[in-house]
Amino acid sequence: MVTTKKKILIIDDEESIRDGCVQVLSRKGYQVESTGGALQGLEMALRNVYDTILLDIRMPGMDGLEILKKIKVEKNISAKVIIITGYGSIPLAVEAMRNGAFNFLTKPYSASDLREAVEDALTQCDTGVAEKGLSVLIGNSDYMKELKESIRRIAQTDSTVLITGESGTGKELVAHTIHNLSKRCDQSFIPVDCSSLVENLMESELFGHVKGAFSGATESREGRFQIADKGTLFLDEISNINLNIQAKLLRVIQEQEVPRVGRSLPEKVDVRLIAATNRDIRAEIDTGRFREDLFYRISVVPLNIKPLREHKSDILLIAQHYLDIYIEKYESKVRRFSEEAIKSLISYRWPGNVRELKNTIERLCVLCDHEIVDMSDIFYYGQNDQAKAPVVDSSTGRVTLIDVEKEHIEKALHHFHFQINKTAKFLGIDRKTLRIKMRNFGIKIENQ
């Protein structure tokens, strides 16, 4: 018996199969949406509002395996994905399982096969899966043990949580883990980056609007609160919300009612709210940029995430975790860190925290062409005399940062076949900056 409306998305270009799935699953009480377009399906899947996605492996425009990689490998969308495939495509289905698919159905399949596969996927939001979600918080320091225990306790309540901490400490990961361990784990987790919301559309994005509410509102649209109904809404960088929206947000939290733009009567919602910021909220209050009453409403349970430099004993475990992931992803030759590299990783201050460590490990797995990572293979962005670890090449002696940066850029350019856009994106700089550095270092594009 279905007690809550689980959301299912079907992406299949065959109309008869799509319609059949919709009928079977709708009769079970699920909320089902479908599309025959691969690109539209990808766009819908990336909203991260579905519990299960049925995905055909062969479609025009973009195949299902490519869609799967984008939603599971690149974006880590929480929905369980069930691949739909023909008998001749079973090897592809196996590859799909390696890339994050939960299961696969082989055509032709019966209505009972479909129901069983979907029910199996939906029952995975149990304690075991939630504990697996907790295990993504890597580290065994006393601090990490205390953090995990705090998350377990917080998850058992519906209290509003304010997560604070520097950029890159994993605030969204912590929020998602709280959701996974909560009684709402079988409902949607909706993350919202408040810093990316356009100010004049912020109210509509959060609370929704009705058709004709403002210029350009050609159809009614649900806001993030409505989409997160019965689930968890994560407002990242909440300090970026303007004072006008803060007043309305305060009322939403107090009344659990959402004022959709263009409608006089508010709509009831049942949302667990988790907010996060890397700013000093009390300083924002003192300057008049953040409402004090809203602060007290969102910080019923405060949770501060320490920077990586304050629990250094976890650095090597986290580095090894990402090394294992990227060795497999890029089929890298790298196998382990040298003793000097380990000392370098631990002594560096990591101003970008876990995000910077993750990116550093990914870069060396792409660019390092030997098994043992030495100090000369590690490049820390934003190095300066205070923050950098020493970079030494054991064969040539001390190397300047300029030498290291030049070599790093050259390796990246060769790896991406001198494609400026891809190289710049990988290096975390814009195209103009990359071209300036190439000119300064005398690096020429090959075959030109």
C-alpha positions as CSV (number, residue, x, y, z in Angstrom):
1,M,0.0,0.0,0.0
2,V,1.3,3.4,-1.0
3,T,1.0,5.8,1.9
4,T,2.7,8.8,0.4
5,K,2.8,10.0,-3.2
6,K,6.2,8.8,-4.5
7,K,7.3,10.6,-7.6
8,I,8.4,8.7,-10.7
9,L,9.8,9.9,-14.0
10,I,9.7,7.8,-17.2
11,I,12.1,8.7,-20.0
12,D,11.4,6.6,-23.1
13,D,10.9,7.6,-26.7
14,E,8.5,4.7,-27.4
15,E,5.0,6.1,-26.7
16,S,3.4,2.7,-26.1
17,I,5.9,1.6,-23.5
18,R,5.8,5.0,-21.8
19,D,2.0,5.1,-21.6
20,G,1.9,1.5,-20.4
21,C,4.3,2.3,-17.5
22,V,2.2,5.4,-16.6
23,Q,-1.0,3.4,-16.4
24,V,0.5,0.6,-14.3
25,L,2.3,2.9,-11.9
26,S,-0.5,5.4,-11.6
27,R,-2.9,2.6,-10.5
28,K,-0.5,1.9,-7.6
29,G,-0.9,5.5,-6.4
30,Y,2.4,6.9,-7.6
31,Q,2.7,10.4,-9.0
32,V,4.0,9.7,-12.5
33,E,5.5,12.1,-15.1
34,S,6.8,11.0,-18.5
35,T,8.6,12.4,-21.6
36,G,9.7,11.0,-24.9
37,G,12.5,13.5,-25.3
38,A,16.0,12.6,-24.0
39,L,17.1,16.2,-23.4
40,Q,13.8,17.2,-21.8
41,G,14.1,14.1,-19.6
42,L,17.5,15.1,-18.5
43,E,16.3,18.5,-17.6
44,M,13.4,17.1,-15.6
45,A,15.7,14.6,-13.8
46,L,18.2,17.3,-12.8
47,R,15.5,19.0,-10.7
48,N,16.1,16.2,-8.2
49,V,12.5,15.8,-7.2
50,Y,11.9,12.2,-8.2
51,D,12.2,9.1,-6.1
52,T,12.7,6.7,-9.1
53,I,13.5,7.3,-12.8
54,L,12.8,4.7,-15.5
55,L,15.3,5.4,-18.3
56,D,15.4,3.9,-21.7
57,I,19.0,3.1,-22.8
58,R,18.6,3.8,-26.5
59,M,17.0,7.1,-27.6
60,P,17.7,9.6,-30.3
61,G,19.5,12.8,-29.3
62,M,21.2,11.4,-26.2
63,D,21.4,7.8,-25.1
64,G,20.3,6.7,-21.6
65,L,23.8,5.9,-20.5
66,E,24.9,9.5,-21.1
67,I,21.9,10.8,-19.2
68,L,22.6,8.4,-16.3
69,K,26.2,9.6,-16.1
70,K,25.1,13.2,-15.9
71,I,22.5,12.7,-13.2
72,K,24.4,10.1,-11.1
73,V,28.1,10.6,-11.7
74,E,28.2,14.3,-12.3
75,K,25.3,15.6,-10.2
76,N,24.7,12.7,-7.7
77,I,20.9,13.0,-8.1
78,S,19.3,11.0,-5.3
79,A,16.6,9.2,-7.4
80,K,17.0,5.4,-8.0
81,V,17.4,4.8,-11.7
82,I,16.0,1.7,-13.4
83,I,17.4,1.2,-16.9
84,I,15.0,-0.1,-19.6
85,T,16.9,-2.2,-22.3
86,G,16.4,-4.8,-25.0
87,Y,18.0,-8.3,-24.8
88,G,20.9,-7.2,-27.1
89,S,21.8,-4.3,-24.8
90,I,22.4,-6.2,-21.5
91,P,26.2,-5.4,-21.6
92,L,25.1,-1.7,-21.7
93,A,22.8,-2.3,-18.8
94,V,25.7,-3.8,-16.8
95,E,27.8,-0.7,-17.6
96,A,24.8,1.4,-16.4
97,M,24.9,-0.4,-13.1
98,R,28.6,0.5,-12.7
99,N,27.6,4.2,-13.3
100,G,25.0,4.3,-10.6
101,A,21.9,2.6,-12.0
102,F,19.9,0.7,-9.3
103,N,18.5,-2.0,-11.5
104,F,17.4,-2.8,-15.1
105,L,14.4,-4.1,-16.9
106,T,14.7,-6.1,-20.1
107,K,12.1,-5.7,-22.8
108,P,9.5,-7.1,-23.0
109,Y,8.6,-7.0,-19.3
110,S,5.3,-7.6,-17.6
111,A,3.3,-5.2,-15.4
112,S,4.3,-7.3,-12.3
113,D,8.0,-7.0,-13.3
114,L,7.6,-3.3,-13.5
115,R,5.8,-3.0,-10.2
116,E,8.3,-5.2,-8.4
117,A,11.3,-3.2,-9.8
118,V,9.9,0.1,-8.8
119,E,8.9,-1.2,-5.3
120,D,12.4,-2.5,-4.8
121,A,13.8,0.9,-5.6
122,L,11.5,2.8,-3.4
123,T,12.0,0.6,-0.4
124,Q,15.8,1.3,-0.4
125,C,15.3,4.4,1.7
126,D,15.7,2.5,4.9
127,T,18.2,2.6,7.8
128,G,20.9,0.7,5.9
129,V,20.8,3.2,3.0
130,A,20.7,6.1,5.4
131,E,23.8,4.8,7.2
132,K,25.5,4.4,3.8
133,G,24.7,8.1,3.3
134,L,26.3,8.9,6.6
135,S,29.5,7.0,5.6
136,V,30.2,9.6,2.9
137,L,31.3,11.8,5.7
138,I,34.9,10.6,5.6
139,G,37.1,10.7,8.7
140,N,37.6,9.0,12.1
141,S,38.9,11.9,14.2
142,D,37.1,12.7,17.4
143,Y,35.6,15.7,15.7
144,M,34.1,13.7,12.8
145,K,32.7,11.1,15.3
146,E,31.0,13.9,17.2
147,L,29.7,15.5,14.0
148,K,28.2,12.1,12.9
149,E,26.6,11.6,16.3
150,S,25.1,15.2,16.1
151,I,23.7,14.5,12.7
152,R,22.1,11.3,13.9
153,R,20.3,13.1,16.7
154,I,19.3,16.1,14.6
155,A,17.9,13.8,11.9
156,Q,15.3,12.3,14.3
157,T,13.6,15.7,14.7
158,D,11.8,18.0,12.3
159,S,13.6,21.1,13.8
160,T,15.0,23.8,11.5
161,V,18.8,23.6,11.2
162,L,21.3,26.3,10.4
163,I,24.6,24.9,9.2
164,T,27.6,27.2,9.3
165,G,31.1,26.8,8.0
166,E,33.6,28.0,5.5
167,S,33.1,27.4,1.8
168,G,34.0,23.9,0.7
169,T,33.5,22.2,4.1
170,G,30.5,20.1,2.9
171,K,27.5,21.9,4.2
172,E,25.2,20.5,1.5
173,L,26.5,17.0,2.1
174,V,25.7,17.3,5.8
175,A,22.2,18.6,5.0
176,H,21.6,15.7,2.6
177,T,22.8,13.3,5.2
178,I,20.4,14.7,7.8
179,H,17.6,14.2,5.2
180,N,18.7,10.6,4.5
181,L,18.6,9.7,8.2
182,S,15.2,11.4,8.8
183,K,11.7,10.1,8.6
184,R,11.4,12.2,5.4
185,C,14.1,10.1,3.6
186,D,11.5,8.7,1.1
187,Q,10.5,12.2,0.1
188,S,12.4,14.9,-2.0
189,F,15.5,16.7,-0.9
190,I,15.5,20.1,-2.7
191,P,18.7,22.1,-2.6
192,V,18.5,25.8,-3.5
193,D,21.6,27.9,-4.0
194,C,20.3,31.3,-2.9
195,S,23.3,33.1,-4.3
196,S,22.4,32.0,-7.8
197,L,18.7,33.2,-7.7
198,V,18.0,36.4,-9.7
199,E,16.8,39.0,-7.1
200,N,13.7,40.1,-8.9
201,L,12.6,36.5,-9.5
202,M,13.6,35.2,-6.1
203,E,10.1,35.3,-4.7
204,S,8.7,33.4,-7.6
205,E,11.5,30.8,-7.4
206,L,10.9,30.1,-3.8
207,F,7.1,30.4,-3.5
208,G,5.9,29.9,-7.1
209,H,3.5,32.0,-9.1
210,V,0.2,31.8,-11.0
211,K,-0.2,32.5,-14.7
212,G,-0.2,36.2,-15.4
213,A,1.2,37.2,-12.0
214,F,3.9,39.3,-13.8
215,S,5.2,40.0,-17.2
216,G,6.5,36.7,-18.7
217,A,4.5,34.4,-16.4
218,T,2.8,32.5,-19.2
219,E,1.9,29.6,-17.0
220,S,1.6,28.7,-13.4
221,R,4.7,27.3,-11.7
222,E,5.4,25.7,-8.4
223,G,8.2,27.2,-6.2
224,R,10.8,25.3,-4.3
225,F,8.7,25.1,-1.2
226,Q,5.8,23.4,-3.1
227,I,8.2,21.0,-4.8
228,A,9.7,20.1,-1.4
229,D,6.3,19.5,0.2
230,K,6.6,16.5,2.7
231,G,10.4,16.5,2.2
232,T,13.4,18.7,3.0
233,L,14.3,22.1,1.6
234,F,17.9,23.1,1.8
235,L,18.6,26.9,1.4
236,D,22.3,27.3,0.8
237,E,23.8,30.7,1.3
238,I,20.6,32.0,2.9
239,S,22.3,35.3,3.8
240,N,22.0,36.2,0.1
241,I,18.2,36.5,0.4
242,N,17.1,40.1,0.4
243,L,15.2,41.7,3.3
244,N,11.8,41.7,1.5
245,I,12.0,37.9,0.9
246,Q,13.3,37.4,4.4
247,A,10.1,38.8,5.9
248,K,8.0,36.5,3.8
249,L,10.3,33.5,4.5
250,L,9.8,34.2,8.3
251,R,6.1,33.9,7.9
252,V,6.4,30.7,5.8
253,I,8.4,29.1,8.6
254,Q,6.0,30.3,11.3
255,E,2.8,29.4,9.5
256,Q,3.9,26.6,7.1
257,E,2.0,28.5,4.5
258,V,3.5,29.7,1.1
259,P,2.4,33.0,-0.5
260,R,2.4,32.1,-4.2
261,V,2.9,35.2,-6.3
262,G,-0.4,36.4,-7.8
263,R,-2.6,34.5,-5.4
264,S,-4.3,36.0,-2.4
265,L,-4.7,32.8,-0.3
266,P,-1.4,31.1,0.8
267,E,-0.9,27.3,0.4
268,K,-0.2,24.9,3.2
269,V,3.1,23.1,2.9
270,D,4.9,20.5,5.1
271,V,8.6,21.2,4.7
272,R,11.6,20.5,6.9
273,L,13.9,23.5,6.4
274,I,17.7,23.3,6.6
275,A,19.7,26.5,5.9
276,A,23.4,27.1,5.5
277,T,25.8,30.0,5.2
278,N,29.6,30.7,5.1
279,R,29.1,34.2,6.4
280,D,29.0,35.5,10.0
281,I,25.2,35.9,10.4
282,R,25.5,38.0,13.5
283,A,27.7,40.5,11.7
284,E,25.1,40.5,8.9
285,I,22.4,41.3,11.6
286,D,24.6,44.1,13.0
287,T,24.9,45.8,9.6
288,G,21.1,45.4,8.9
289,R,21.4,42.9,6.1
290,F,19.8,40.0,7.9
291,R,16.7,40.0,10.1
292,E,17.4,39.0,13.7
293,D,13.9,37.4,14.1
294,L,14.6,35.2,11.0
295,F,18.0,34.2,12.4
296,Y,16.3,32.8,15.6
297,R,13.8,31.0,13.5
298,I,16.3,29.2,11.3
299,S,18.9,28.4,14.0
300,V,16.7,26.3,16.3
301,V,19.5,23.7,15.9
302,P,22.9,25.3,15.0
303,L,25.5,23.0,13.5
304,N,29.0,24.4,12.8
305,I,31.3,22.5,10.3
306,K,34.9,22.9,11.2
307,P,37.5,23.8,8.4
308,L,39.7,20.9,7.3
309,R,42.8,22.4,8.9
310,E,41.2,21.9,12.3
311,H,40.9,18.1,11.9
312,K,44.1,17.4,10.0
313,S,44.0,13.7,11.0
314,D,41.2,13.2,8.5
315,I,43.0,14.7,5.5
316,L,44.8,11.5,4.4
317,L,41.6,9.4,4.7
318,I,39.7,11.9,2.5
319,A,42.5,12.2,0.0
320,Q,42.7,8.4,-0.3
321,H,38.9,8.2,-0.7
322,Y,38.9,10.6,-3.7
323,L,42.1,9.0,-5.1
324,D,40.3,5.6,-5.3
325,I,37.3,7.3,-7.0
326,Y,39.4,9.2,-9.6
327,I,41.8,6.4,-10.3
328,E,38.8,4.3,-11.5
329,K,37.1,7.2,-13.3
330,Y,40.1,8.3,-15.3
331,E,41.9,4.9,-15.5
332,S,44.8,6.8,-13.9
333,K,48.3,5.2,-13.5
334,V,48.4,6.7,-10.0
335,R,48.4,4.1,-7.2
336,R,49.6,5.8,-4.0
337,F,51.2,8.9,-2.3
338,S,54.9,9.1,-1.5
339,E,55.8,9.9,2.1
340,E,56.8,13.4,1.0
341,A,53.4,13.9,-0.7
342,I,51.6,12.7,2.4
343,K,53.5,15.3,4.5
344,S,52.7,18.0,2.0
345,L,49.0,17.2,2.0
346,I,48.8,17.2,5.8
347,S,50.9,20.4,6.2
348,Y,48.9,22.4,3.7
349,R,46.2,24.6,5.2
350,W,43.5,23.9,2.6
351,P,41.7,27.3,2.5
352,G,39.2,25.7,0.1
353,N,38.6,22.8,2.5
354,V,37.3,19.4,1.3
355,R,36.2,20.8,-2.0
356,E,39.8,22.0,-2.7
357,L,41.2,18.7,-1.6
358,K,38.8,16.8,-3.9
359,N,39.7,19.0,-6.9
360,T,43.5,18.6,-6.1
361,I,43.2,14.8,-6.1
362,E,41.1,14.8,-9.3
363,R,43.7,17.0,-11.1
364,L,46.7,14.8,-10.2
365,C,44.8,11.7,-11.3
366,V,44.3,13.3,-14.7
367,L,47.7,14.7,-15.1
368,C,50.1,12.4,-13.2
369,D,51.6,9.8,-15.5
370,H,53.3,7.6,-12.9
371,E,52.3,5.3,-10.0
372,I,53.6,7.2,-7.0
373,V,52.4,10.7,-6.4
374,D,55.4,12.9,-5.4
375,M,55.3,16.5,-4.1
376,S,56.1,17.9,-7.5
377,D,52.8,16.3,-8.8
378,I,50.7,18.3,-6.3
379,F,49.6,21.8,-7.2
380,Y,47.8,24.0,-4.7
381,Y,45.8,26.9,-6.2
382,G,46.2,30.2,-4.4
383,Q,49.6,29.2,-3.0
384,N,51.4,31.9,-1.1
385,D,54.3,32.0,1.5
386,Q,51.9,31.4,4.4
387,A,49.6,28.7,2.9
388,K,51.7,26.6,0.6
389,A,53.4,23.4,1.2
390,P,56.9,23.1,-0.3
391,V,57.1,21.8,-3.8
392,V,60.3,19.9,-4.4
393,D,61.3,17.7,-7.3
394,S,63.6,14.9,-6.0
395,S,65.6,14.7,-9.2
396,T,66.3,18.4,-9.8
397,G,66.1,20.0,-6.4
398,R,63.9,22.9,-5.5
399,V,61.4,24.1,-8.1
400,T,59.8,27.5,-8.2
401,L,56.0,27.9,-8.2
402,I,56.2,29.4,-11.7
403,D,57.9,26.2,-13.0
404,V,55.2,24.1,-11.3
405,E,52.3,26.2,-12.7
406,K,53.7,26.2,-16.2
407,E,54.2,22.4,-16.2
408,H,50.7,22.0,-14.7
409,I,49.1,24.1,-17.4
410,E,51.1,22.3,-20.2
411,K,49.9,18.9,-18.9
412,A,46.3,20.0,-18.8
413,L,46.5,21.4,-22.3
414,H,48.0,18.2,-23.7
415,H,45.4,16.1,-21.9
416,F,42.5,18.1,-23.4
417,H,44.2,18.3,-26.8
418,F,44.7,22.1,-26.5
419,Q,41.0,22.8,-26.3
420,I,41.0,26.1,-24.4
421,N,37.4,25.9,-23.0
422,K,37.8,22.5,-21.5
423,T,41.3,23.2,-20.2
424,A,40.2,26.4,-18.5
425,K,37.2,24.8,-17.0
426,F,39.3,22.0,-15.6
427,L,41.9,24.4,-14.2
428,G,39.2,26.5,-12.6
429,I,40.0,29.7,-14.5
430,D,38.4,31.5,-17.4
431,R,39.6,31.4,-21.0
432,K,41.1,34.9,-20.9
433,T,43.2,34.1,-17.8
434,L,44.4,30.8,-19.4
435,R,45.5,32.6,-22.6
436,I,47.3,35.3,-20.6
437,K,49.2,32.6,-18.6
438,M,50.0,30.7,-21.8
439,R,51.4,33.9,-23.3
440,N,53.4,34.8,-20.2
441,F,54.9,31.2,-20.1
442,G,55.5,31.1,-23.8
443,I,53.2,28.1,-24.3
444,K,52.1,27.8,-27.9
445,I,49.0,25.8,-29.1
446,E,50.2,22.8,-31.1
447,N,49.5,22.6,-34.8
448,Q,49.0,26.3,-35.1
